[in-house]
Amino acid sequence: MKTTMPELRRRVDDYLDECIRDFYKNVPYARHQLEGTEINLDYYKRHNIETILRLRRKRTIDALALQYFTKVDPINAKAWAHYTDDEMLHDTLFAADLAKVGVQKDEIYSTEPMLSTKLLTGYLQYGIEYEGTPIALIASVYFVEYVTTRTQPDWLDNLEKTLGKDKVKGQRAHVGVDLEDEHDDFVWAVLESLVKAPADEMKVMLHLQDIYRLWQLYFLELYQLTVDAGEPMMFPQPVAI
């Protein structure tokens, strides 16, 4: 898909690549699912539970974005409705994998979301309600689509070796849809439509910086919760834009 803002996309993609490098270098346990030969099942299970809880809460925020587009951009409203339809039930893919390691649905859906999840979803909803556009949400979705497709296939290769192919089948399907349907290109096109002026370009970069810090916070919280409760919580440091 051809971009109308190649320089901005190159700047964004370069920034996200730097975030990935920073994540692997500075966040405790960040390389565990990528390289671990004995997977910490508490960490793995809680990570996938939280992914499901995050997906469920994001559905509500996607609906707020759809409401915005129906008022100002019906073409993107139709496109976003189709995209959210694709993603709507992907939590069931993760739940199917969790069932194979002994985690049932009642445990998943009775789990209280982490603080980092509440902060992220609140941040995205705040953006829509107080900035007046879903630019923070769409930037966040682009972050997830870009980072997921550039990290998760390698994580799943390693998890497949250690846990077994059948136990990551749902996660493979989730990433497969993102790759086959080129979701990062689609989301970028929607994000471009919200960039009307240089100030909006800076908003995109600032939102990505904040979203990366919340992503760091999630993995720090996950590590502290499941691996080392005595580890002092660090406040995530921004990667310069």
Biotite code that builds the C-alpha atoms (Angstrom):
import biotite.structure as struc

atoms = struc.array([
    struc.Atom([0.000, 0.000, 0.000], chain_id="A", res_id=1, res_name="MET", atom_name="CA", element="C"),
    struc.Atom([1.477, 3.318, -1.084], chain_id="A", res_id=2, res_name="LYS", atom_name="CA", element="C"),
    struc.Atom([1.937, 5.907, 1.641], chain_id="A", res_id=3, res_name="THR", atom_name="CA", element="C"),
    struc.Atom([1.301, 9.603, 1.025], chain_id="A", res_id=4, res_name="THR", atom_name="CA", element="C"),
    struc.Atom([3.692, 10.493, 3.849], chain_id="A", res_id=5, res_name="MET", atom_name="CA", element="C"),
    struc.Atom([6.793, 8.365, 3.284], chain_id="A", res_id=6, res_name="PRO", atom_name="CA", element="C"),
    struc.Atom([9.104, 10.585, 5.327], chain_id="A", res_id=7, res_name="GLU", atom_name="CA", element="C"),
    struc.Atom([6.826, 10.450, 8.375], chain_id="A", res_id=8, res_name="LEU", atom_name="CA", element="C"),
    struc.Atom([6.419, 6.698, 8.060], chain_id="A", res_id=9, res_name="ARG", atom_name="CA", element="C"),
    struc.Atom([10.167, 6.223, 7.780], chain_id="A", res_id=10, res_name="ARG", atom_name="CA", element="C"),
    struc.Atom([10.649, 8.376, 10.880], chain_id="A", res_id=11, res_name="ARG", atom_name="CA", element="C"),
    struc.Atom([8.004, 6.418, 12.789], chain_id="A", res_id=12, res_name="VAL", atom_name="CA", element="C"),
    struc.Atom([9.335, 3.015, 11.713], chain_id="A", res_id=13, res_name="ASP", atom_name="CA", element="C"),
    struc.Atom([12.889, 3.982, 12.617], chain_id="A", res_id=14, res_name="ASP", atom_name="CA", element="C"),
    struc.Atom([11.663, 5.089, 16.019], chain_id="A", res_id=15, res_name="TYR", atom_name="CA", element="C"),
    struc.Atom([9.798, 1.834, 16.597], chain_id="A", res_id=16, res_name="LEU", atom_name="CA", element="C"),
    struc.Atom([12.874, -0.162, 15.591], chain_id="A", res_id=17, res_name="ASP", atom_name="CA", element="C"),
    struc.Atom([14.823, 1.778, 18.220], chain_id="A", res_id=18, res_name="GLU", atom_name="CA", element="C"),
    struc.Atom([12.101, 1.009, 20.785], chain_id="A", res_id=19, res_name="CYS", atom_name="CA", element="C"),
    struc.Atom([12.421, -2.711, 20.037], chain_id="A", res_id=20, res_name="ILE", atom_name="CA", element="C"),
    struc.Atom([16.201, -2.534, 20.499], chain_id="A", res_id=21, res_name="ARG", atom_name="CA", element="C"),
    struc.Atom([15.770, -0.609, 23.741], chain_id="A", res_id=22, res_name="ASP", atom_name="CA", element="C"),
    struc.Atom([13.201, -3.125, 24.986], chain_id="A", res_id=23, res_name="PHE", atom_name="CA", element="C"),
    struc.Atom([15.482, -6.110, 24.452], chain_id="A", res_id=24, res_name="TYR", atom_name="CA", element="C"),
    struc.Atom([18.416, -4.281, 26.015], chain_id="A", res_id=25, res_name="LYS", atom_name="CA", element="C"),
    struc.Atom([16.874, -2.649, 29.073], chain_id="A", res_id=26, res_name="ASN", atom_name="CA", element="C"),
    struc.Atom([13.676, -4.412, 30.176], chain_id="A", res_id=27, res_name="VAL", atom_name="CA", element="C"),
    struc.Atom([14.213, -7.366, 32.551], chain_id="A", res_id=28, res_name="PRO", atom_name="CA", element="C"),
    struc.Atom([13.272, -10.752, 31.071], chain_id="A", res_id=29, res_name="TYR", atom_name="CA", element="C"),
    struc.Atom([12.497, -9.125, 27.713], chain_id="A", res_id=30, res_name="ALA", atom_name="CA", element="C"),
    struc.Atom([14.368, -11.860, 25.823], chain_id="A", res_id=31, res_name="ARG", atom_name="CA", element="C"),
    struc.Atom([12.830, -14.747, 27.783], chain_id="A", res_id=32, res_name="HIS", atom_name="CA", element="C"),
    struc.Atom([10.183, -15.793, 25.271], chain_id="A", res_id=33, res_name="GLN", atom_name="CA", element="C"),
    struc.Atom([12.611, -15.132, 22.426], chain_id="A", res_id=34, res_name="LEU", atom_name="CA", element="C"),
    struc.Atom([15.524, -17.192, 23.773], chain_id="A", res_id=35, res_name="GLU", atom_name="CA", element="C"),
    struc.Atom([14.493, -19.078, 26.921], chain_id="A", res_id=36, res_name="GLY", atom_name="CA", element="C"),
    struc.Atom([15.120, -22.829, 26.814], chain_id="A", res_id=37, res_name="THR", atom_name="CA", element="C"),
    struc.Atom([12.879, -23.436, 29.837], chain_id="A", res_id=38, res_name="GLU", atom_name="CA", element="C"),
    struc.Atom([9.859, -21.168, 29.686], chain_id="A", res_id=39, res_name="ILE", atom_name="CA", element="C"),
    struc.Atom([8.618, -19.723, 32.956], chain_id="A", res_id=40, res_name="ASN", atom_name="CA", element="C"),
    struc.Atom([4.987, -20.852, 32.773], chain_id="A", res_id=41, res_name="LEU", atom_name="CA", element="C"),
    struc.Atom([3.753, -18.298, 35.319], chain_id="A", res_id=42, res_name="ASP", atom_name="CA", element="C"),
    struc.Atom([5.181, -15.509, 33.161], chain_id="A", res_id=43, res_name="TYR", atom_name="CA", element="C"),
    struc.Atom([3.878, -17.063, 29.936], chain_id="A", res_id=44, res_name="TYR", atom_name="CA", element="C"),
    struc.Atom([0.368, -17.668, 31.289], chain_id="A", res_id=45, res_name="LYS", atom_name="CA", element="C"),
    struc.Atom([-0.007, -14.215, 32.840], chain_id="A", res_id=46, res_name="ARG", atom_name="CA", element="C"),
    struc.Atom([1.281, -12.569, 29.684], chain_id="A", res_id=47, res_name="HIS", atom_name="CA", element="C"),
    struc.Atom([-1.374, -14.275, 27.590], chain_id="A", res_id=48, res_name="ASN", atom_name="CA", element="C"),
    struc.Atom([-4.115, -13.639, 30.132], chain_id="A", res_id=49, res_name="ILE", atom_name="CA", element="C"),
    struc.Atom([-3.252, -9.946, 30.081], chain_id="A", res_id=50, res_name="GLU", atom_name="CA", element="C"),
    struc.Atom([-3.193, -9.924, 26.286], chain_id="A", res_id=51, res_name="THR", atom_name="CA", element="C"),
    struc.Atom([-6.776, -11.192, 26.343], chain_id="A", res_id=52, res_name="ILE", atom_name="CA", element="C"),
    struc.Atom([-7.862, -8.619, 28.921], chain_id="A", res_id=53, res_name="LEU", atom_name="CA", element="C"),
    struc.Atom([-6.238, -5.857, 26.879], chain_id="A", res_id=54, res_name="ARG", atom_name="CA", element="C"),
    struc.Atom([-7.955, -7.018, 23.675], chain_id="A", res_id=55, res_name="LEU", atom_name="CA", element="C"),
    struc.Atom([-11.330, -7.078, 25.403], chain_id="A", res_id=56, res_name="ARG", atom_name="CA", element="C"),
    struc.Atom([-10.947, -3.522, 26.678], chain_id="A", res_id=57, res_name="ARG", atom_name="CA", element="C"),
    struc.Atom([-9.650, -2.263, 23.364], chain_id="A", res_id=58, res_name="LYS", atom_name="CA", element="C"),
    struc.Atom([-12.910, -3.317, 21.687], chain_id="A", res_id=59, res_name="ARG", atom_name="CA", element="C"),
    struc.Atom([-14.715, -0.546, 23.540], chain_id="A", res_id=60, res_name="THR", atom_name="CA", element="C"),
    struc.Atom([-12.132, 2.037, 22.467], chain_id="A", res_id=61, res_name="ILE", atom_name="CA", element="C"),
    struc.Atom([-12.293, 0.844, 18.854], chain_id="A", res_id=62, res_name="ASP", atom_name="CA", element="C"),
    struc.Atom([-16.032, 1.517, 19.001], chain_id="A", res_id=63, res_name="ALA", atom_name="CA", element="C"),
    struc.Atom([-15.333, 5.095, 20.112], chain_id="A", res_id=64, res_name="LEU", atom_name="CA", element="C"),
    struc.Atom([-13.010, 5.534, 17.142], chain_id="A", res_id=65, res_name="ALA", atom_name="CA", element="C"),
    struc.Atom([-15.680, 4.128, 14.856], chain_id="A", res_id=66, res_name="LEU", atom_name="CA", element="C"),
    struc.Atom([-18.166, 6.629, 16.252], chain_id="A", res_id=67, res_name="GLN", atom_name="CA", element="C"),
    struc.Atom([-15.731, 9.433, 15.411], chain_id="A", res_id=68, res_name="TYR", atom_name="CA", element="C"),
    struc.Atom([-15.209, 8.223, 11.843], chain_id="A", res_id=69, res_name="PHE", atom_name="CA", element="C"),
    struc.Atom([-18.940, 7.821, 11.210], chain_id="A", res_id=70, res_name="THR", atom_name="CA", element="C"),
    struc.Atom([-19.297, 11.556, 11.808], chain_id="A", res_id=71, res_name="LYS", atom_name="CA", element="C"),
    struc.Atom([-16.337, 12.867, 9.788], chain_id="A", res_id=72, res_name="VAL", atom_name="CA", element="C"),
    struc.Atom([-15.020, 10.154, 7.450], chain_id="A", res_id=73, res_name="ASP", atom_name="CA", element="C"),
    struc.Atom([-17.472, 7.412, 6.411], chain_id="A", res_id=74, res_name="PRO", atom_name="CA", element="C"),
    struc.Atom([-14.895, 5.716, 4.172], chain_id="A", res_id=75, res_name="ILE", atom_name="CA", element="C"),
    struc.Atom([-12.556, 5.185, 7.107], chain_id="A", res_id=76, res_name="ASN", atom_name="CA", element="C"),
    struc.Atom([-15.568, 4.287, 9.261], chain_id="A", res_id=77, res_name="ALA", atom_name="CA", element="C"),
    struc.Atom([-16.274, 1.383, 6.916], chain_id="A", res_id=78, res_name="LYS", atom_name="CA", element="C"),
    struc.Atom([-12.589, 0.404, 6.798], chain_id="A", res_id=79, res_name="ALA", atom_name="CA", element="C"),
    struc.Atom([-12.181, 0.577, 10.603], chain_id="A", res_id=80, res_name="TRP", atom_name="CA", element="C"),
    struc.Atom([-15.361, -1.450, 11.086], chain_id="A", res_id=81, res_name="ALA", atom_name="CA", element="C"),
    struc.Atom([-13.924, -4.156, 8.831], chain_id="A", res_id=82, res_name="HIS", atom_name="CA", element="C"),
    struc.Atom([-10.599, -4.113, 10.665], chain_id="A", res_id=83, res_name="TYR", atom_name="CA", element="C"),
    struc.Atom([-12.195, -4.338, 14.093], chain_id="A", res_id=84, res_name="THR", atom_name="CA", element="C"),
    struc.Atom([-14.406, -7.148, 12.809], chain_id="A", res_id=85, res_name="ASP", atom_name="CA", element="C"),
    struc.Atom([-11.216, -9.045, 11.871], chain_id="A", res_id=86, res_name="ASP", atom_name="CA", element="C"),
    struc.Atom([-9.732, -8.463, 15.324], chain_id="A", res_id=87, res_name="GLU", atom_name="CA", element="C"),
    struc.Atom([-12.874, -8.622, 17.468], chain_id="A", res_id=88, res_name="MET", atom_name="CA", element="C"),
    struc.Atom([-12.674, -12.229, 18.664], chain_id="A", res_id=89, res_name="LEU", atom_name="CA", element="C"),
    struc.Atom([-8.922, -12.794, 18.594], chain_id="A", res_id=90, res_name="HIS", atom_name="CA", element="C"),
    struc.Atom([-8.981, -13.150, 22.373], chain_id="A", res_id=91, res_name="ASP", atom_name="CA", element="C"),
    struc.Atom([-10.452, -16.618, 21.767], chain_id="A", res_id=92, res_name="THR", atom_name="CA", element="C"),
    struc.Atom([-7.258, -17.626, 19.932], chain_id="A", res_id=93, res_name="LEU", atom_name="CA", element="C"),
    struc.Atom([-5.145, -16.832, 22.989], chain_id="A", res_id=94, res_name="PHE", atom_name="CA", element="C"),
    struc.Atom([-7.694, -18.491, 25.278], chain_id="A", res_id=95, res_name="ALA", atom_name="CA", element="C"),
    struc.Atom([-7.464, -21.700, 23.238], chain_id="A", res_id=96, res_name="ALA", atom_name="CA", element="C"),
    struc.Atom([-3.678, -21.760, 23.726], chain_id="A", res_id=97, res_name="ASP", atom_name="CA", element="C"),
    struc.Atom([-4.034, -21.090, 27.442], chain_id="A", res_id=98, res_name="LEU", atom_name="CA", element="C"),
    struc.Atom([-6.483, -23.980, 27.817], chain_id="A", res_id=99, res_name="ALA", atom_name="CA", element="C"),
    struc.Atom([-3.722, -26.304, 26.605], chain_id="A", res_id=100, res_name="LYS", atom_name="CA", element="C"),
    struc.Atom([-1.498, -25.239, 29.512], chain_id="A", res_id=101, res_name="VAL", atom_name="CA", element="C"),
    struc.Atom([-4.253, -25.566, 32.092], chain_id="A", res_id=102, res_name="GLY", atom_name="CA", element="C"),
    struc.Atom([-5.755, -22.064, 32.209], chain_id="A", res_id=103, res_name="VAL", atom_name="CA", element="C"),
    struc.Atom([-9.528, -22.066, 31.783], chain_id="A", res_id=104, res_name="GLN", atom_name="CA", element="C"),
    struc.Atom([-11.799, -19.193, 30.756], chain_id="A", res_id=105, res_name="LYS", atom_name="CA", element="C"),
    struc.Atom([-13.177, -18.553, 34.232], chain_id="A", res_id=106, res_name="ASP", atom_name="CA", element="C"),
    struc.Atom([-9.639, -17.886, 35.478], chain_id="A", res_id=107, res_name="GLU", atom_name="CA", element="C"),
    struc.Atom([-8.871, -15.596, 32.546], chain_id="A", res_id=108, res_name="ILE", atom_name="CA", element="C"),
    struc.Atom([-11.960, -13.449, 32.806], chain_id="A", res_id=109, res_name="TYR", atom_name="CA", element="C"),
    struc.Atom([-11.961, -13.229, 36.603], chain_id="A", res_id=110, res_name="SER", atom_name="CA", element="C"),
    struc.Atom([-8.394, -11.863, 36.618], chain_id="A", res_id=111, res_name="THR", atom_name="CA", element="C"),
    struc.Atom([-8.017, -8.200, 37.533], chain_id="A", res_id=112, res_name="GLU", atom_name="CA", element="C"),
    struc.Atom([-6.149, -6.337, 34.776], chain_id="A", res_id=113, res_name="PRO", atom_name="CA", element="C"),
    struc.Atom([-2.724, -4.969, 35.591], chain_id="A", res_id=114, res_name="MET", atom_name="CA", element="C"),
    struc.Atom([-2.250, -1.297, 36.360], chain_id="A", res_id=115, res_name="LEU", atom_name="CA", element="C"),
    struc.Atom([-0.366, -0.892, 33.075], chain_id="A", res_id=116, res_name="SER", atom_name="CA", element="C"),
    struc.Atom([-3.376, -2.196, 31.128], chain_id="A", res_id=117, res_name="THR", atom_name="CA", element="C"),
    struc.Atom([-5.712, 0.186, 32.914], chain_id="A", res_id=118, res_name="LYS", atom_name="CA", element="C"),
    struc.Atom([-3.349, 3.078, 32.235], chain_id="A", res_id=119, res_name="LEU", atom_name="CA", element="C"),
    struc.Atom([-3.021, 2.219, 28.542], chain_id="A", res_id=120, res_name="LEU", atom_name="CA", element="C"),
    struc.Atom([-6.744, 1.880, 27.922], chain_id="A", res_id=121, res_name="THR", atom_name="CA", element="C"),
    struc.Atom([-7.409, 5.031, 29.914], chain_id="A", res_id=122, res_name="GLY", atom_name="CA", element="C"),
    struc.Atom([-4.760, 6.889, 27.915], chain_id="A", res_id=123, res_name="TYR", atom_name="CA", element="C"),
    struc.Atom([-6.356, 5.878, 24.618], chain_id="A", res_id=124, res_name="LEU", atom_name="CA", element="C"),
    struc.Atom([-9.862, 6.762, 25.739], chain_id="A", res_id=125, res_name="GLN", atom_name="CA", element="C"),
    struc.Atom([-8.624, 10.102, 27.071], chain_id="A", res_id=126, res_name="TYR", atom_name="CA", element="C"),
    struc.Atom([-7.135, 10.840, 23.651], chain_id="A", res_id=127, res_name="GLY", atom_name="CA", element="C"),
    struc.Atom([-10.449, 10.356, 21.886], chain_id="A", res_id=128, res_name="ILE", atom_name="CA", element="C"),
    struc.Atom([-12.557, 12.223, 24.434], chain_id="A", res_id=129, res_name="GLU", atom_name="CA", element="C"),
    struc.Atom([-10.236, 15.182, 25.104], chain_id="A", res_id=130, res_name="TYR", atom_name="CA", element="C"),
    struc.Atom([-8.107, 15.562, 21.965], chain_id="A", res_id=131, res_name="GLU", atom_name="CA", element="C"),
    struc.Atom([-11.176, 15.158, 19.811], chain_id="A", res_id=132, res_name="GLY", atom_name="CA", element="C"),
    struc.Atom([-9.684, 12.585, 17.416], chain_id="A", res_id=133, res_name="THR", atom_name="CA", element="C"),
    struc.Atom([-8.565, 8.954, 17.751], chain_id="A", res_id=134, res_name="PRO", atom_name="CA", element="C"),
    struc.Atom([-4.982, 9.777, 16.759], chain_id="A", res_id=135, res_name="ILE", atom_name="CA", element="C"),
    struc.Atom([-3.587, 8.310, 20.003], chain_id="A", res_id=136, res_name="ALA", atom_name="CA", element="C"),
    struc.Atom([-5.527, 5.079, 19.484], chain_id="A", res_id=137, res_name="LEU", atom_name="CA", element="C"),
    struc.Atom([-4.546, 4.669, 15.835], chain_id="A", res_id=138, res_name="ILE", atom_name="CA", element="C"),
    struc.Atom([-0.896, 5.430, 16.683], chain_id="A", res_id=139, res_name="ALA", atom_name="CA", element="C"),
    struc.Atom([-1.108, 2.763, 19.395], chain_id="A", res_id=140, res_name="SER", atom_name="CA", element="C"),
    struc.Atom([-2.618, 0.230, 16.995], chain_id="A", res_id=141, res_name="VAL", atom_name="CA", element="C"),
    struc.Atom([0.151, 0.945, 14.507], chain_id="A", res_id=142, res_name="TYR", atom_name="CA", element="C"),
    struc.Atom([2.708, 0.469, 17.286], chain_id="A", res_id=143, res_name="PHE", atom_name="CA", element="C"),
    struc.Atom([1.190, -2.923, 18.127], chain_id="A", res_id=144, res_name="VAL", atom_name="CA", element="C"),
    struc.Atom([0.879, -4.084, 14.515], chain_id="A", res_id=145, res_name="GLU", atom_name="CA", element="C"),
    struc.Atom([4.436, -3.022, 13.684], chain_id="A", res_id=146, res_name="TYR", atom_name="CA", element="C"),
    struc.Atom([6.090, -4.364, 16.823], chain_id="A", res_id=147, res_name="VAL", atom_name="CA", element="C"),
    struc.Atom([4.058, -7.590, 16.870], chain_id="A", res_id=148, res_name="THR", atom_name="CA", element="C"),
    struc.Atom([4.922, -8.598, 13.332], chain_id="A", res_id=149, res_name="THR", atom_name="CA", element="C"),
    struc.Atom([8.607, -7.905, 13.958], chain_id="A", res_id=150, res_name="ARG", atom_name="CA", element="C"),
    struc.Atom([8.933, -9.715, 17.289], chain_id="A", res_id=151, res_name="THR", atom_name="CA", element="C"),
    struc.Atom([6.210, -12.323, 17.750], chain_id="A", res_id=152, res_name="GLN", atom_name="CA", element="C"),
    struc.Atom([7.133, -14.730, 14.928], chain_id="A", res_id=153, res_name="PRO", atom_name="CA", element="C"),
    struc.Atom([10.573, -15.219, 16.535], chain_id="A", res_id=154, res_name="ASP", atom_name="CA", element="C"),
    struc.Atom([9.031, -15.561, 20.006], chain_id="A", res_id=155, res_name="TRP", atom_name="CA", element="C"),
    struc.Atom([6.608, -18.171, 18.708], chain_id="A", res_id=156, res_name="LEU", atom_name="CA", element="C"),
    struc.Atom([9.409, -20.104, 17.005], chain_id="A", res_id=157, res_name="ASP", atom_name="CA", element="C"),
    struc.Atom([11.122, -20.433, 20.374], chain_id="A", res_id=158, res_name="ASN", atom_name="CA", element="C"),
    struc.Atom([7.911, -21.152, 22.302], chain_id="A", res_id=159, res_name="LEU", atom_name="CA", element="C"),
    struc.Atom([7.047, -23.822, 19.770], chain_id="A", res_id=160, res_name="GLU", atom_name="CA", element="C"),
    struc.Atom([10.356, -25.567, 20.472], chain_id="A", res_id=161, res_name="LYS", atom_name="CA", element="C"),
    struc.Atom([9.900, -25.454, 24.225], chain_id="A", res_id=162, res_name="THR", atom_name="CA", element="C"),
    struc.Atom([6.129, -25.818, 24.721], chain_id="A", res_id=163, res_name="LEU", atom_name="CA", element="C"),
    struc.Atom([5.079, -27.603, 21.545], chain_id="A", res_id=164, res_name="GLY", atom_name="CA", element="C"),
    struc.Atom([3.525, -26.471, 18.274], chain_id="A", res_id=165, res_name="LYS", atom_name="CA", element="C"),
    struc.Atom([-0.059, -27.131, 19.386], chain_id="A", res_id=166, res_name="ASP", atom_name="CA", element="C"),
    struc.Atom([0.245, -24.813, 22.383], chain_id="A", res_id=167, res_name="LYS", atom_name="CA", element="C"),
    struc.Atom([0.936, -21.714, 20.282], chain_id="A", res_id=168, res_name="VAL", atom_name="CA", element="C"),
    struc.Atom([-1.490, -22.457, 17.458], chain_id="A", res_id=169, res_name="LYS", atom_name="CA", element="C"),
    struc.Atom([-3.858, -19.607, 18.356], chain_id="A", res_id=170, res_name="GLY", atom_name="CA", element="C"),
    struc.Atom([-1.070, -17.076, 18.678], chain_id="A", res_id=171, res_name="GLN", atom_name="CA", element="C"),
    struc.Atom([0.274, -18.163, 15.284], chain_id="A", res_id=172, res_name="ARG", atom_name="CA", element="C"),
    struc.Atom([-3.154, -17.598, 13.779], chain_id="A", res_id=173, res_name="ALA", atom_name="CA", element="C"),
    struc.Atom([-3.359, -14.118, 15.305], chain_id="A", res_id=174, res_name="HIS", atom_name="CA", element="C"),
    struc.Atom([0.015, -13.046, 13.921], chain_id="A", res_id=175, res_name="VAL", atom_name="CA", element="C"),
    struc.Atom([-0.732, -14.772, 10.624], chain_id="A", res_id=176, res_name="GLY", atom_name="CA", element="C"),
    struc.Atom([-3.784, -12.576, 10.055], chain_id="A", res_id=177, res_name="VAL", atom_name="CA", element="C"),
    struc.Atom([-1.731, -9.460, 10.794], chain_id="A", res_id=178, res_name="ASP", atom_name="CA", element="C"),
    struc.Atom([0.929, -10.496, 8.281], chain_id="A", res_id=179, res_name="LEU", atom_name="CA", element="C"),
    struc.Atom([-1.291, -11.877, 5.521], chain_id="A", res_id=180, res_name="GLU", atom_name="CA", element="C"),
    struc.Atom([-3.695, -8.924, 5.586], chain_id="A", res_id=181, res_name="ASP", atom_name="CA", element="C"),
    struc.Atom([-0.852, -6.387, 5.916], chain_id="A", res_id=182, res_name="GLU", atom_name="CA", element="C"),
    struc.Atom([-2.533, -4.764, 8.893], chain_id="A", res_id=183, res_name="HIS", atom_name="CA", element="C"),
    struc.Atom([0.389, -2.420, 9.512], chain_id="A", res_id=184, res_name="ASP", atom_name="CA", element="C"),
    struc.Atom([-0.098, -0.869, 6.055], chain_id="A", res_id=185, res_name="ASP", atom_name="CA", element="C"),
    struc.Atom([-3.835, -0.547, 6.595], chain_id="A", res_id=186, res_name="PHE", atom_name="CA", element="C"),
    struc.Atom([-3.489, 1.078, 10.013], chain_id="A", res_id=187, res_name="VAL", atom_name="CA", element="C"),
    struc.Atom([-0.835, 3.438, 8.677], chain_id="A", res_id=188, res_name="TRP", atom_name="CA", element="C"),
    struc.Atom([-3.250, 4.625, 5.975], chain_id="A", res_id=189, res_name="ALA", atom_name="CA", element="C"),
    struc.Atom([-5.866, 5.392, 8.629], chain_id="A", res_id=190, res_name="VAL", atom_name="CA", element="C"),
    struc.Atom([-3.272, 7.185, 10.748], chain_id="A", res_id=191, res_name="LEU", atom_name="CA", element="C"),
    struc.Atom([-2.202, 9.309, 7.766], chain_id="A", res_id=192, res_name="GLU", atom_name="CA", element="C"),
    struc.Atom([-5.790, 10.470, 7.325], chain_id="A", res_id=193, res_name="SER", atom_name="CA", element="C"),
    struc.Atom([-5.667, 12.046, 10.787], chain_id="A", res_id=194, res_name="LEU", atom_name="CA", element="C"),
    struc.Atom([-2.440, 13.964, 10.147], chain_id="A", res_id=195, res_name="VAL", atom_name="CA", element="C"),
    struc.Atom([-3.498, 17.339, 8.829], chain_id="A", res_id=196, res_name="LYS", atom_name="CA", element="C"),
    struc.Atom([-0.560, 19.553, 9.834], chain_id="A", res_id=197, res_name="ALA", atom_name="CA", element="C"),
    struc.Atom([3.017, 19.388, 11.158], chain_id="A", res_id=198, res_name="PRO", atom_name="CA", element="C"),
    struc.Atom([1.620, 19.660, 14.686], chain_id="A", res_id=199, res_name="ALA", atom_name="CA", element="C"),
    struc.Atom([-0.229, 16.385, 14.100], chain_id="A", res_id=200, res_name="ASP", atom_name="CA", element="C"),
    struc.Atom([3.016, 14.709, 13.050], chain_id="A", res_id=201, res_name="GLU", atom_name="CA", element="C"),
    struc.Atom([4.514, 15.715, 16.386], chain_id="A", res_id=202, res_name="MET", atom_name="CA", element="C"),
    struc.Atom([1.410, 14.384, 18.159], chain_id="A", res_id=203, res_name="LYS", atom_name="CA", element="C"),
    struc.Atom([1.978, 11.007, 16.512], chain_id="A", res_id=204, res_name="VAL", atom_name="CA", element="C"),
    struc.Atom([5.587, 10.898, 17.701], chain_id="A", res_id=205, res_name="MET", atom_name="CA", element="C"),
    struc.Atom([4.713, 11.997, 21.236], chain_id="A", res_id=206, res_name="LEU", atom_name="CA", element="C"),
    struc.Atom([1.940, 9.433, 21.476], chain_id="A", res_id=207, res_name="HIS", atom_name="CA", element="C"),
    struc.Atom([4.297, 6.700, 20.302], chain_id="A", res_id=208, res_name="LEU", atom_name="CA", element="C"),
    struc.Atom([6.793, 7.750, 22.961], chain_id="A", res_id=209, res_name="GLN", atom_name="CA", element="C"),
    struc.Atom([4.107, 7.517, 25.641], chain_id="A", res_id=210, res_name="ASP", atom_name="CA", element="C"),
    struc.Atom([2.803, 4.208, 24.312], chain_id="A", res_id=211, res_name="ILE", atom_name="CA", element="C"),
    struc.Atom([6.271, 2.690, 24.383], chain_id="A", res_id=212, res_name="TYR", atom_name="CA", element="C"),
    struc.Atom([6.667, 3.762, 28.014], chain_id="A", res_id=213, res_name="ARG", atom_name="CA", element="C"),
    struc.Atom([3.362, 2.070, 28.841], chain_id="A", res_id=214, res_name="LEU", atom_name="CA", element="C"),
    struc.Atom([4.554, -1.035, 26.951], chain_id="A", res_id=215, res_name="TRP", atom_name="CA", element="C"),
    struc.Atom([7.720, -1.026, 29.060], chain_id="A", res_id=216, res_name="GLN", atom_name="CA", element="C"),
    struc.Atom([5.649, -0.586, 32.203], chain_id="A", res_id=217, res_name="LEU", atom_name="CA", element="C"),
    struc.Atom([3.549, -3.618, 31.281], chain_id="A", res_id=218, res_name="TYR", atom_name="CA", element="C"),
    struc.Atom([6.558, -5.912, 30.902], chain_id="A", res_id=219, res_name="PHE", atom_name="CA", element="C"),
    struc.Atom([8.149, -4.531, 34.070], chain_id="A", res_id=220, res_name="LEU", atom_name="CA", element="C"),
    struc.Atom([4.919, -5.178, 35.967], chain_id="A", res_id=221, res_name="GLU", atom_name="CA", element="C"),
    struc.Atom([4.628, -8.654, 34.445], chain_id="A", res_id=222, res_name="LEU", atom_name="CA", element="C"),
    struc.Atom([8.199, -9.466, 35.492], chain_id="A", res_id=223, res_name="TYR", atom_name="CA", element="C"),
    struc.Atom([7.665, -8.238, 39.031], chain_id="A", res_id=224, res_name="GLN", atom_name="CA", element="C"),
    struc.Atom([4.372, -10.108, 39.361], chain_id="A", res_id=225, res_name="LEU", atom_name="CA", element="C"),
    struc.Atom([5.583, -13.503, 38.131], chain_id="A", res_id=226, res_name="THR", atom_name="CA", element="C"),
    struc.Atom([9.379, -13.682, 38.352], chain_id="A", res_id=227, res_name="VAL", atom_name="CA", element="C"),
    struc.Atom([10.854, -11.383, 40.989], chain_id="A", res_id=228, res_name="ASP", atom_name="CA", element="C"),
    struc.Atom([8.445, -9.735, 43.421], chain_id="A", res_id=229, res_name="ALA", atom_name="CA", element="C"),
    struc.Atom([11.413, -8.207, 45.252], chain_id="A", res_id=230, res_name="GLY", atom_name="CA", element="C"),
    struc.Atom([12.651, -6.331, 42.198], chain_id="A", res_id=231, res_name="GLU", atom_name="CA", element="C"),
    struc.Atom([12.032, -2.590, 42.671], chain_id="A", res_id=232, res_name="PRO", atom_name="CA", element="C"),
    struc.Atom([9.705, -1.198, 40.022], chain_id="A", res_id=233, res_name="MET", atom_name="CA", element="C"),
    struc.Atom([11.525, 1.144, 37.689], chain_id="A", res_id=234, res_name="MET", atom_name="CA", element="C"),
    struc.Atom([9.714, 4.003, 36.028], chain_id="A", res_id=235, res_name="PHE", atom_name="CA", element="C"),
    struc.Atom([9.972, 3.469, 32.268], chain_id="A", res_id=236, res_name="PRO", atom_name="CA", element="C"),
    struc.Atom([12.377, 5.802, 30.532], chain_id="A", res_id=237, res_name="GLN", atom_name="CA", element="C"),
    struc.Atom([11.431, 7.379, 27.213], chain_id="A", res_id=238, res_name="PRO", atom_name="CA", element="C"),
    struc.Atom([13.321, 6.722, 24.017], chain_id="A", res_id=239, res_name="VAL", atom_name="CA", element="C"),
    struc.Atom([14.081, 10.090, 22.459], chain_id="A", res_id=240, res_name="ALA", atom_name="CA", element="C"),
    struc.Atom([12.072, 11.010, 19.379], chain_id="A", res_id=241, res_name="ILE", atom_name="CA", element="C"),
])
